[in-house]
């Protein structure tokens, strides 16, 4: 087999293929009924995101105030938003899921919709009306399309906490005239029912048909069955009440309720009280046709869901009040703070997908399937400060698997005790629970199948894929725990050595570095490579050796590809290389491991933040707080090269392209790509606004992931070849166009020549064309020198005319080219009207907006004025110069004339020789 010779091509270009930005920080959430798009709040901004891909579709214009409540109409055409400015903003939701670069502006704004903040709002099933409840106890009903108030209801005893429309959608079960009712709840614990079918009342004071007493705390959830017969209400008193709305008995006072108003026939009755044993924050009824495995029919098939302080969604049977099943997992309480973070703040039911979506206080959104009773998708709203990242390959089991299965997942360590694991294709995420404090470092081993993490809780953990996990039910579980350090574990490294071809790689050992300045070696020979969930407890790993390595905190560790060397970087400004000795336990003997110091790399002026072995050469790269990256020899531990270019501490470094290049990330928010041979930066990747703590390179080295303290994760893809192909294609097209231009000029096809020069945006060629026309046999009857060129200017398209005016403006700034500029301007002014020039700028702005995907803004008048203002001063200067030249020419004529007259007078004409 022939071995290819020569140096591989350098990677010089990486494009931003995808950025994972904050999706949800706090506030209300809404999802379209088809379950395909979700509306979330990030600070004061409102985002529309595609659920399947996690791609942001668009943003809605904000009034820079906090979002108090929002909802989407059932038709998914309108988004209605109430902000802290007390305004109502109505947006039209784009029908397409194609990402838009422009911000969506509201179609209607009601400046002062309420006199107090609106915390709940809801639309009716027909997408006609919007109900909003404010903190002063006022409920208003709005006509969405016309934007006016149809009803105002006062009398609530405080903040309105829940709203629901009663509009029967099951016409087969309705025997009386169809009515639309509005059901409200407030902090006075009462539930009120208003009739909206009566005459519109926008003055206030409308009395409720019924007032229901039954709760002892704030009702947070209301819902009405499709046939309009049942009402369920749940509150923070940890009970759910079931009301019969079809009851018409008025002879005696209903149990748990009292009828008020003129219509005494309508008298809802409390039929059941169900204790749920947790504060209810969200509640809703399920469709009767939901196929819930293991459920029993009761109370006409009435089933509902609840969500609250325990962070799980429970499905209940309305007849016997029993919980049918639970969606989600009740985590073990670690602290009061974490208990508050995982509680549910809202639950959204999607009948079209038989899915329940729970919104949690820790900015996570979990999609649960009712049919399979499993978690199908999880969206993480906010990642906080990202401190480390690592690619994973949970499906990649053997070396014979396809490369597409490598690096299919990405693990992130953020400012949290939970590890985030993303599917890089769908960006479905899972949270790994186990650490009790912030996770500081990550590493992967066993071809990306095993994940190791170190935390401030002074422990390290090993994570493996869940056994028999399907496409919709995947995740990682803890299979090993390493405890023994006295301080935070800030550095970790798994063994790199590959196993036999076709077999799973098995890790032999792992190293951890800590703030206690020691390095520990752990035996991993018995750690399982898959997790069986809750069936087994994670094993306790044994420490093989402990070494006092540095004088200050240990920041980074790395193991050589052959598992023979270990390097550590510390705040004491040094990097130390150790020889690894490991012997597995054979014949009943215990495994043994030792570290022997081989050399120390000294030269950095600040602490060493990162270290990395080359996978192909005997060299080592380090990054330091002194803003440099250094390359060290493993033979004599001397510094071979120093790369300078970052303006702040270098936090991460790695080798790519067969060890010919180094990629580094720093506190200046930049990722730089270095050519080792020439010691120069060949590319700078910029998409972060804060320290880039995390850096991960894929196995094929075509993807680089960077994560920063600005909560942004960027996927960079190698586009060197594509960029070179584009440059070559552009060069070939330019050569072809230049040849076409020369051919058009030689054939006197001035129309095509001028159009081509304008299309190529080459003012120099156009300038030479006009010069040649004026000097070579110019036609006297023409303004420009050729009548055919005059005709081209007279019939030129709008955008081309605007470009020609811009070129003439630039030519006019130089005395050498001003004559051509004045001739072109003269021709345009003579041959085209002012309206044509204004339309030309309109066409130019429209084309530019179309290319950018934006809505064109008509500013043709100001653009034309700016052009004229640019022409005037230079034209006046050229005119003054020419007037001065004319005056000087008169003086020359006078002097010459005087000289001729004097010579003739002094000489005797008769004596002049003939």
SELUMMI-262434 format. One record per residue (C-alpha): x, y, z. Coordinates in steps of 0.05 Angstrom, whole numbers, plus 5000, padded with zeros to 4 digits. Layout:
N
XYZ...
end
This chain:
914
500050005000502750684981503351195036501251905016507052385022506953125035504253575089496653545099492854175082491854665139484854785165483955535156476455645161470955425208463855655201458655745256454155165239449755215301449255615365445655385427443356015463438856115523431855885506428056045569429956425632423356555667416256765655410356465617410955935563406055765506405955205454401855175390396454645390400154215339406054185387411054405334412855105360414055385428414056115453418756265511421656875546429057045552429457655598425058165562425357815494420157335466422656755423418956285376422755625370421754985330420754425381423553855337430154185319430954705374432255235320429955945335424756165283424056895302423657405357417957865374419158605387419758775460417959405497424059285544419359095601418558425635413557935606407957805656403457335615402357095544398156605506397256335435390456295402388055585388388555745313396055885324395356545286396057055342400657155402397957595457402757885508401958295571408158645598410059015660408459665624401059455629400559425554397358895510401358715448398158295393402857945344401457525283405256865286408956695221405956085187412655825163417955505207423555805165428156225210427156975201432557495211427658055224423958205289416358115287412858755306405958775338399858885294396259235351398459535418393759735473397960215515394260135582390259495578389559445655391059875714395159325747399758765722396358195685398857515710393857055674390757075605387256565561383756525494377156185479376755555436374355955375380456425376375657015380376257265452381857385501380757395576385757745621385957785697389958315733392758405803387258895822381858365813379258615746377858125689377158385618374858025556377758275490375858185417382557945389381858175317378558845332382459005395376859265439373959055506367358675505366558535580369458785645368358395709370058685777369058445848374657935856377857955924385058035899389757785845386357375791389956705793386556275739381956325679378055835637372755885582366655435584364555345512361854665494365354345436361553685440354953885407351953195412351353245488348453955491340953975499340054715515342055345479349555405471352855895518359856165529361956265600368256525633370656195697375456585741379156465806382756945852386756965916380257025956379656275942372956355906371256135836366556575796362556395733360556955685355756905626358957195563352957055519349157635549349558345523356558605520358558985582364859395578363059865635364259365691359959115746357458485713355157995766357157265764352156715752355156325809360556385862363655725883366655635953370855025966378255195966382055446027388055715987389356035919386355635861391755575808388455135756381555115722379054695665372254505635370653855599369053865525361653735537361354315587358953865643364953825690369454345721375854165757379654645801386254555837389955005885395455085935391054765988393354095958386453885934382753825868375253955867370553675815364254095801358053895763356154485717349954145691346354175758340054605755337154475824335655125859330654905913336154805965343055085974348154665936353354295974359754695975356955255932351655805931348056075871347856815859344957255806338257265771338756575738337256135798336855515753344455495743347355185806354054825800354954275852361354015884361353275872368253055893374353285932380852945914387053045959393353065916398253175975402153735941401054455923397854475854400754985806397554725741391554295725387654075663382853555635384953015586381052845524376252265533379451895474386351875506388951155508391851105579394550425592392050115656386650635669379450515689373250885666369951315719365551935723364251885649371651775635373852415669381452435676385853015693393153195705396453595760403353905769406254235829411754275881414353565873416453675801412453105771406053075730400752605758394852325719388552225760381951845753376152305767371551755794375451445851380552015858386651555850393151715815393651285753400951405739406451925747410452255692417452435713421552225773421152505843428352655859431252575928431053245963438053525969436854235992431254735998434055125939434054525893427154325917424555005894428254965828425154315804417854475822412954545764410455245748405955055689403554455650401154475578396953925547397653765472391853315452394353255379400752915402398052585466403452965503403853345568409253885574411654085644415154755655419854755715422655305757429755115737428155315664427254605638421454385594419853645593415353305541411852675568408152185524401451965554401251335512408251075530408551435597415751635584419952255572420352375497423953045495427053545542428854265526433754615571432155355576438355635608445255335617448455895658456055925655458955355615465455105645467054465606464654045548465953345521463452945461460152275476458351665434453351235474451250825413458350725388459750045416465349765374470750015328467049715269461150185277460050755227463351425240456451755239455251465308461451785337460552425376452952385372452052705440455153285478455953335553456354025586458454225656455154875676454655275739450354715768450754035801446953745741450653525678447253685613447653165557445153385488443552975426447353375374442353205319435653365352438453755412434053345458437353375527437752995592440053195661444852755701443652795776448452545828453353095847451353545905455454145883457654495819460954045767467654325746470753845696468853295646472552775606470552195562473551505551471950825520471051135451466551665480461951165515464051315586463552005618467552235679466052855720469253225777465653685824466154175882463153635925470253335927468252715888468752445817463452035783463151565723457051555678454951025627449050985577442650675603441949945583436749795530435150525518431050675456430851285412425851655454428151395522435651495529440151765582446151635626446751345696452151365749456250725751462150935794463951415850470951635869471451965937477652155977479852865960479753396013477953965966474354075899476053625841477854105785481453635736480152935711482952465658480851775635485651265604486251335529488850675506484250325456482049605463482249045413478949175345471548995346471249005422469149525471474849925500475349835575478350385618483750145665484850755708483051475718486652075749483552655787486853305808484353745864485054395900488353995955494453975908494353215901493252735843489652085856489751465812483351045810482350325789476650255738477549545714470849325744466649935725460749715681459950025612452450085616447650295671441649875690437950465721435750395793437149645797444349715822448050225863454250555832460650205853465850525897472450585861478950445896484650945899491250625876495951205893495951915918501452415900502753115926504153415859504154185861504754765908498055065886491354845857491554335801487654605741488454075687490553355673491652955610493952255593498252085532494951655477499051045498497251115572504551175591504951905611500852385653501453145652498753625704498054385700497654815762496855525788504255475809505955635736508754955719506754335682509453665706510153015667509652345703510951635681504951175693506050475719499850045723498949295733492048975732490048495786491747795759491247145798487847445857492848015864490348715874491649215818497449695829498950385802504650885811506851565786514051775776516052485760519952535695520553285684517753975696515954485644517755175670516855825631509856085640509156725680502256575705498355955726497455385675490055295659490354735607494954185583494353705525498753155494499453115419496452475390501852415336508252745362512252745426510253445444505753775496501554415492499954855551495655475559496755985614494256605646500156975614496056975549500656485513500455775487507055405493509354765458514054315498518653745479517553085517524852905506528253465545522053845570524354485535519755005505519654925429514855475408510656025439504256265407502156975425495657305402490457235456489057855497487257465560488456805596488556185552483655695584483355105535487954805483487854195437491253905376487953795309489853615238494753055254498253485305499954035255495454545286493254775355486455065373485955495435480355845474481356435520478156925567477857445511471957055482475856815421477756135394484156145353487055645305494655625301499555355249505055025290510355045235509755785220507755985290501956415266494456465276490856235213483656345237479956685294473056445312468756965346461756825373462356935447462057535493465357235554470656745576470956105533471855575587469754965546472954675483471753995451474153715385470553145349473952495331474352665257476753365276471553685231467553985289469754425346465054605402466355215446462355395508462956045546460756415608455556775565451456125564452656025490455055365458457755435387458654865338464255035289464754615226470854575181469454935116476455005089475154585027468454925014471755605021477255424972472155164922468155804929474356224918476355814857469355864828469056604841475856694807473556294746467156694742471057344747475657134690469656944648466257604662472558004646473157644580465757784565466758514582472558574533468458224480462458704490467059314486470459074422463558934391461059624414455559274454455759824507449259624540451658934561458659204577455859724625450959234657456458724667461159234698455659454745454058724763461358584778461759234818468059444781468060204777475060204748472959834684466860284677471260904685475960674630469960534585467161234592474161534582475261154517468361364492469962104504476862104473476161624414472061954358466662234403460062394370458363134374450863014384451962564444452662764517457362204536460862134469456561574440449161614425448560874440451360994510446361564520440761084502443460584554443261114609436261334587433360624592437660354649434159964704432960284772438159924814443459984759442160734755443160794830449760414826452160864769450561474811454561184869460461064822460061774794459962044866466361674881469661894816467862614831472162624893478562584851480863124804483562614753476862264746472162854760471263004685468262314673463962384735461163054711459662784642455962184671452162614720450463104664447762534621443562254679440562934696438963084623436162394605432662184669427462534712427862634787422362114797426661604760432461734807428161674869425261024842432360784828434160844902427660504922429359914877436459874905433859864977428659344959433958874928438558964988432958805037430958194996437957914998438258015074431257735083428758385114422858835102424959415057424660105089423160655039428561195048429561384975428762134988434062155042438761715000438162184940439262784985445562475014448062344943446963064921450163324984456262894968456663174897455963914913462464074952467063704905463563994843464364694871471664554883472664304812468964914784473265384825479565044800477365094728475365834736482265964764485465614705481366034657483466674692490766454690490066294615487767024603493967274638498366834594494867094531495767804554503167714569504367374503500567924467504568464502510968114486509068074412507268824409513569054442517968664395514568954334514869684358522369674375524369394307524969804242520469464193524069774133530769494156528068794169530968284122526468014070
end
